[in-house]
Amino acid sequence: MHYSIKGDAFPVVICELTEGESLITESGAMGWMSDNFKMDTNMKGGLMGGLSRMFSGETFFLNTYTCSVDMGTIAFPSSFPGKLIARHLDNNESVICQKGSFLAGSTSLSLEIYFKKKLSTGFFGGEGFILQKITGPGIVFLEFDGHVEEINLMPGQKLKVDTGNVAMFEPSVNFDIEMVKGFKNVLFGGEGLFLTTLTGPGKVYVQSMPVGNLAGKIAQYMPMASEK
């Protein structure tokens, strides 16, 4: 399989598959394809697999697209302004992602629910108690919000991130929550009560424009419904 990621603020991944090659994607993610693809909607992993995906922000059913003859082209556009990232995962290699970031990938991938270890992290982490774990082997295409910055943390090195800006991190990175210090900072700092703390070693990916923050900003300019 060959692929290319095109576009700026609204990217799309275009894949070229040979006969017999397949990709899985969440329901409704396909943008366009040549007429030599067969689609099969299935509940990969059975009932528990479907429930696990649903709670991690994906669809209950997955679509499998298989090139039936010759070479075919299929495209998966991002659903919001941001960046698409391709990761080649080795056997049993995993990444931890924000909910709903999976776009498409190899049929050999495992998509699982991922619980944050500490209860306080789940309650105050801003993105809920659940993240998404994707395990190889295979290639995975992930969509994130705005610009994505890759940071390599050394052992013991910490990075403090505003809630919602964590896009993805490697399993070796420790994910925790700490309270903002200082009474004035809590009341007037505008950062909320808690920050996410990521501790190395490992790579982390932070996003510049969480879609929830964007929606909140747009909502400020929406006209209020007129009173009867």
C-alpha positions as a Markdown table, in Angstrom:
| # | Residue | x | y | z |
|---|---|---|---|---|
| 1 | Met | 0.0 | 0.0 | 0.0 |
| 2 | His | 1.1 | 3.5 | -0.8 |
| 3 | Tyr | -0.4 | 6.7 | 0.7 |
| 4 | Ser | 0.0 | 10.4 | 0.6 |
| 5 | Ile | -1.4 | 13.1 | 3.0 |
| 6 | Lys | -2.6 | 16.2 | 1.2 |
| 7 | Gly | -4.2 | 19.5 | 2.1 |
| 8 | Asp | -3.4 | 22.1 | 4.7 |
| 9 | Ala | -6.1 | 23.0 | 7.3 |
| 10 | Phe | -8.4 | 20.3 | 5.9 |
| 11 | Pro | -6.1 | 17.3 | 5.2 |
| 12 | Val | -7.0 | 14.1 | 3.5 |
| 13 | Val | -5.1 | 10.8 | 3.2 |
| 14 | Ile | -5.2 | 9.1 | -0.2 |
| 15 | Cys | -4.3 | 5.4 | -0.3 |
| 16 | Glu | -3.4 | 3.2 | -3.2 |
| 17 | Leu | -4.1 | -0.5 | -2.6 |
| 18 | Thr | -3.4 | -3.5 | -4.7 |
| 19 | Glu | -5.7 | -6.5 | -5.2 |
| 20 | Gly | -6.5 | -8.2 | -1.9 |
| 21 | Glu | -5.3 | -5.3 | 0.4 |
| 22 | Ser | -7.7 | -3.9 | 2.9 |
| 23 | Leu | -8.2 | -1.0 | 5.3 |
| 24 | Ile | -10.6 | -0.5 | 8.2 |
| 25 | Thr | -12.2 | 2.8 | 9.1 |
| 26 | Glu | -14.9 | 4.1 | 11.4 |
| 27 | Ser | -18.4 | 4.4 | 9.9 |
| 28 | Gly | -18.8 | 7.4 | 7.5 |
| 29 | Ala | -15.1 | 8.2 | 7.2 |
| 30 | Met | -14.6 | 7.3 | 3.5 |
| 31 | Gly | -14.5 | 10.4 | 1.2 |
| 32 | Trp | -14.1 | 8.8 | -2.2 |
| 33 | Met | -12.9 | 5.6 | -3.8 |
| 34 | Ser | -12.5 | 3.9 | -7.2 |
| 35 | Asp | -15.1 | 1.4 | -8.2 |
| 36 | Asn | -13.0 | -1.7 | -7.5 |
| 37 | Phe | -13.5 | -1.7 | -3.8 |
| 38 | Lys | -15.8 | -3.9 | -1.8 |
| 39 | Met | -17.1 | -2.6 | 1.5 |
| 40 | Asp | -17.9 | -4.9 | 4.5 |
| 41 | Thr | -19.5 | -3.4 | 7.6 |
| 42 | Asn | -18.6 | -5.5 | 10.7 |
| 43 | Met | -18.2 | -5.5 | 14.4 |
| 44 | Lys | -14.5 | -6.1 | 14.6 |
| 45 | Gly | -13.7 | -7.9 | 17.9 |
| 46 | Gly | -17.3 | -8.9 | 18.5 |
| 47 | Leu | -19.7 | -7.3 | 20.9 |
| 48 | Met | -17.1 | -6.3 | 23.5 |
| 49 | Gly | -14.8 | -4.9 | 20.8 |
| 50 | Gly | -17.7 | -2.7 | 19.5 |
| 51 | Leu | -18.6 | -1.5 | 23.0 |
| 52 | Ser | -14.9 | -0.8 | 23.7 |
| 53 | Arg | -14.6 | 1.4 | 20.5 |
| 54 | Met | -17.9 | 3.2 | 21.3 |
| 55 | Phe | -16.7 | 4.2 | 24.7 |
| 56 | Ser | -13.3 | 5.3 | 23.3 |
| 57 | Gly | -15.0 | 7.7 | 20.9 |
| 58 | Glu | -15.3 | 5.6 | 17.8 |
| 59 | Thr | -18.2 | 4.0 | 16.1 |
| 60 | Phe | -19.7 | 0.7 | 17.2 |
| 61 | Phe | -19.3 | -0.8 | 13.7 |
| 62 | Leu | -16.2 | -0.6 | 11.4 |
| 63 | Asn | -16.1 | -0.6 | 7.7 |
| 64 | Thr | -13.5 | -2.8 | 5.9 |
| 65 | Tyr | -12.6 | -1.7 | 2.3 |
| 66 | Thr | -10.9 | -4.3 | 0.2 |
| 67 | Cys | -9.4 | -3.7 | -3.3 |
| 68 | Ser | -11.0 | -6.5 | -5.4 |
| 69 | Val | -8.9 | -6.3 | -8.6 |
| 70 | Asp | -5.9 | -4.4 | -10.0 |
| 71 | Met | -5.0 | -1.2 | -8.1 |
| 72 | Gly | -7.6 | 1.0 | -6.4 |
| 73 | Thr | -7.6 | 4.5 | -4.8 |
| 74 | Ile | -9.5 | 5.3 | -1.6 |
| 75 | Ala | -9.4 | 8.6 | 0.4 |
| 76 | Phe | -10.3 | 9.5 | 4.0 |
| 77 | Pro | -10.6 | 13.2 | 4.7 |
| 78 | Ser | -10.3 | 14.8 | 8.2 |
| 79 | Ser | -13.6 | 15.6 | 9.8 |
| 80 | Phe | -12.4 | 19.0 | 11.3 |
| 81 | Pro | -9.5 | 21.5 | 10.8 |
| 82 | Gly | -6.3 | 19.9 | 11.9 |
| 83 | Lys | -3.6 | 17.5 | 11.0 |
| 84 | Leu | -3.4 | 13.8 | 9.9 |
| 85 | Ile | -0.6 | 11.7 | 11.2 |
| 86 | Ala | 0.5 | 8.3 | 10.0 |
| 87 | Arg | 2.1 | 5.9 | 12.4 |
| 88 | His | 3.7 | 2.6 | 11.5 |
| 89 | Leu | 3.3 | 0.3 | 14.6 |
| 90 | Asp | 5.4 | -2.8 | 15.0 |
| 91 | Asn | 3.9 | -6.0 | 16.5 |
| 92 | Asn | 2.5 | -5.2 | 20.0 |
| 93 | Glu | 3.7 | -1.6 | 19.7 |
| 94 | Ser | 1.0 | 0.8 | 21.0 |
| 95 | Val | 0.0 | 4.5 | 21.2 |
| 96 | Ile | -2.4 | 6.2 | 23.5 |
| 97 | Cys | -4.7 | 8.8 | 21.8 |
| 98 | Gln | -7.5 | 11.1 | 22.6 |
| 99 | Lys | -11.0 | 9.8 | 22.0 |
| 100 | Gly | -12.2 | 9.8 | 18.4 |
| 101 | Ser | -8.7 | 10.3 | 16.8 |
| 102 | Phe | -8.7 | 7.0 | 14.8 |
| 103 | Leu | -9.5 | 7.6 | 11.1 |
| 104 | Ala | -8.4 | 4.5 | 9.3 |
| 105 | Gly | -5.7 | 1.8 | 9.3 |
| 106 | Ser | -4.6 | -1.7 | 8.7 |
| 107 | Thr | -7.0 | -4.6 | 9.5 |
| 108 | Ser | -4.3 | -6.1 | 11.8 |
| 109 | Leu | -4.7 | -3.2 | 14.3 |
| 110 | Ser | -6.3 | -3.6 | 17.7 |
| 111 | Leu | -8.5 | -0.8 | 18.9 |
| 112 | Glu | -9.1 | -0.8 | 22.6 |
| 113 | Ile | -10.5 | 1.3 | 25.4 |
| 114 | Tyr | -7.8 | 2.7 | 27.7 |
| 115 | Phe | -8.5 | 3.7 | 31.3 |
| 116 | Lys | -6.3 | 6.2 | 33.0 |
| 117 | Lys | -4.7 | 4.6 | 36.1 |
| 118 | Lys | -5.7 | 7.2 | 38.7 |
| 119 | Leu | -9.3 | 7.9 | 39.5 |
| 120 | Ser | -8.4 | 11.6 | 40.0 |
| 121 | Thr | -7.0 | 11.8 | 36.5 |
| 122 | Gly | -10.2 | 10.5 | 35.1 |
| 123 | Phe | -12.4 | 12.9 | 37.0 |
| 124 | Phe | -10.3 | 16.0 | 36.5 |
| 125 | Gly | -8.5 | 15.3 | 33.2 |
| 126 | Gly | -11.0 | 17.2 | 31.1 |
| 127 | Glu | -11.3 | 14.5 | 28.5 |
| 128 | Gly | -13.1 | 11.9 | 30.7 |
| 129 | Phe | -11.8 | 8.7 | 32.2 |
| 130 | Ile | -11.3 | 7.0 | 28.9 |
| 131 | Leu | -8.7 | 7.3 | 26.2 |
| 132 | Gln | -8.0 | 5.1 | 23.2 |
| 133 | Lys | -5.2 | 2.5 | 22.8 |
| 134 | Ile | -4.2 | 1.4 | 19.3 |
| 135 | Thr | -1.8 | -1.6 | 19.0 |
| 136 | Gly | 0.0 | -2.9 | 16.0 |
| 137 | Pro | 1.2 | -4.4 | 13.8 |
| 138 | Gly | 0.1 | -2.1 | 11.0 |
| 139 | Ile | -0.3 | 1.5 | 9.9 |
| 140 | Val | -2.8 | 3.8 | 11.5 |
| 141 | Phe | -4.0 | 7.2 | 10.3 |
| 142 | Leu | -5.0 | 9.6 | 13.2 |
| 143 | Glu | -6.7 | 13.0 | 13.1 |
| 144 | Phe | -5.9 | 15.7 | 15.6 |
| 145 | Asp | -7.0 | 19.3 | 16.2 |
| 146 | Gly | -5.0 | 22.2 | 14.8 |
| 147 | His | -1.2 | 22.0 | 14.6 |
| 148 | Val | 0.4 | 19.0 | 16.3 |
| 149 | Glu | 3.8 | 19.4 | 18.0 |
| 150 | Glu | 6.0 | 16.3 | 18.7 |
| 151 | Ile | 8.0 | 16.4 | 21.9 |
| 152 | Asn | 10.5 | 13.8 | 23.0 |
| 153 | Leu | 10.6 | 13.6 | 26.9 |
| 154 | Met | 13.7 | 12.3 | 28.6 |
| 155 | Pro | 13.4 | 10.0 | 31.7 |
| 156 | Gly | 11.9 | 12.0 | 34.5 |
| 157 | Gln | 11.3 | 15.1 | 32.3 |
| 158 | Lys | 7.9 | 16.7 | 32.8 |
| 159 | Leu | 5.6 | 18.6 | 30.5 |
| 160 | Lys | 2.6 | 20.5 | 31.8 |
| 161 | Val | -0.3 | 20.7 | 29.3 |
| 162 | Asp | -3.6 | 22.5 | 29.4 |
| 163 | Thr | -6.5 | 20.2 | 29.5 |
| 164 | Gly | -7.6 | 18.9 | 26.1 |
| 165 | Asn | -4.3 | 19.7 | 24.3 |
| 166 | Val | -2.9 | 16.2 | 24.8 |
| 167 | Ala | -3.3 | 14.5 | 21.4 |
| 168 | Met | -1.2 | 11.3 | 21.8 |
| 169 | Phe | 1.6 | 9.7 | 23.8 |
| 170 | Glu | 3.6 | 6.5 | 24.1 |
| 171 | Pro | 2.7 | 4.0 | 26.8 |
| 172 | Ser | 6.1 | 4.7 | 28.5 |
| 173 | Val | 4.9 | 8.2 | 29.4 |
| 174 | Asn | 3.1 | 8.7 | 32.7 |
| 175 | Phe | -0.1 | 10.7 | 32.5 |
| 176 | Asp | -1.3 | 12.5 | 35.6 |
| 177 | Ile | -3.1 | 15.6 | 36.9 |
| 178 | Glu | -1.9 | 18.3 | 39.2 |
| 179 | Met | -3.8 | 21.3 | 40.7 |
| 180 | Val | -2.9 | 24.8 | 39.7 |
| 181 | Lys | -1.0 | 26.4 | 42.6 |
| 182 | Gly | -1.9 | 29.8 | 44.0 |
| 183 | Phe | -5.3 | 31.3 | 44.9 |
| 184 | Lys | -5.1 | 34.1 | 42.4 |
| 185 | Asn | -4.0 | 31.7 | 39.6 |
| 186 | Val | -7.0 | 29.5 | 40.2 |
| 187 | Leu | -9.5 | 32.3 | 40.2 |
| 188 | Phe | -8.1 | 34.6 | 37.5 |
| 189 | Gly | -5.6 | 32.6 | 35.6 |
| 190 | Gly | -8.1 | 31.2 | 33.1 |
| 191 | Glu | -6.5 | 27.8 | 33.0 |
| 192 | Gly | -9.0 | 26.0 | 35.3 |
| 193 | Leu | -8.2 | 24.1 | 38.4 |
| 194 | Phe | -6.0 | 21.4 | 36.9 |
| 195 | Leu | -3.2 | 20.8 | 34.4 |
| 196 | Thr | -2.1 | 17.6 | 32.8 |
| 197 | Thr | 1.4 | 16.4 | 33.6 |
| 198 | Leu | 3.2 | 14.1 | 31.2 |
| 199 | Thr | 6.4 | 12.5 | 32.5 |
| 200 | Gly | 9.0 | 10.8 | 30.3 |
| 201 | Pro | 10.6 | 8.8 | 28.9 |
| 202 | Gly | 8.7 | 8.8 | 25.6 |
| 203 | Lys | 7.2 | 10.9 | 22.8 |
| 204 | Val | 4.1 | 13.0 | 23.4 |
| 205 | Tyr | 2.1 | 14.9 | 20.8 |
| 206 | Val | 0.2 | 18.1 | 21.8 |
| 207 | Gln | -2.4 | 19.8 | 19.7 |
| 208 | Ser | -2.9 | 23.5 | 19.3 |
| 209 | Met | -6.7 | 23.8 | 18.9 |
| 210 | Pro | -8.9 | 21.2 | 20.7 |
| 211 | Val | -12.2 | 21.0 | 18.8 |
| 212 | Gly | -14.1 | 21.5 | 22.1 |
| 213 | Asn | -12.3 | 24.8 | 22.7 |
| 214 | Leu | -13.1 | 25.9 | 19.2 |
| 215 | Ala | -16.8 | 25.0 | 19.6 |
| 216 | Gly | -16.9 | 27.0 | 22.8 |
| 217 | Lys | -15.4 | 30.1 | 21.1 |
| 218 | Ile | -17.9 | 29.8 | 18.2 |
| 219 | Ala | -20.8 | 29.4 | 20.6 |
| 220 | Gln | -20.0 | 32.8 | 22.2 |
| 221 | Tyr | -20.9 | 34.5 | 18.9 |
| 222 | Met | -24.0 | 32.5 | 18.2 |
| 223 | Pro | -27.2 | 34.6 | 18.5 |
| 224 | Met | -29.4 | 33.7 | 21.5 |
| 225 | Ala | -32.8 | 32.2 | 20.7 |
| 226 | Ser | -35.4 | 35.0 | 20.8 |
| 227 | Glu | -37.7 | 34.9 | 23.8 |
| 228 | Lys | -41.3 | 34.2 | 23.1 |
